Amino acid sequence: MTGFEAYFRGKHRARLSFLSVVAIVCLVLLALLSVAQVAHLHSSDTDADHCQLCIVMHTLAPVAATAAAIVMV
């Protein structure tokens, strides 16, 4: 039996399965939040100042741009 096959037997297979489920759940939540961000509207421009979703998304945008720049460099 090769080392690769031995790795996927027993405890490691259970851990891999658990991590796969966690990754899928995170991707589904990310997709739902992305749809919510794109689909929601404000009746006036000042309403966005009090919207928790807008505040979080605009706070994280510079961090995401910086991370992308670091990866590209």
HELIX and SHEET records of a PDB file:
HELIX    1   1 GLY A    3  TYR A    7  1                                   5    
HELIX    2   2 LYS A   11  ALA A   39  1                                  29    
HELIX    3   3 ASP A   45  ASP A   49  5                                   5    
HELIX    4   4 GLN A   52  MET A   72  1                                  21    
END                                                                             
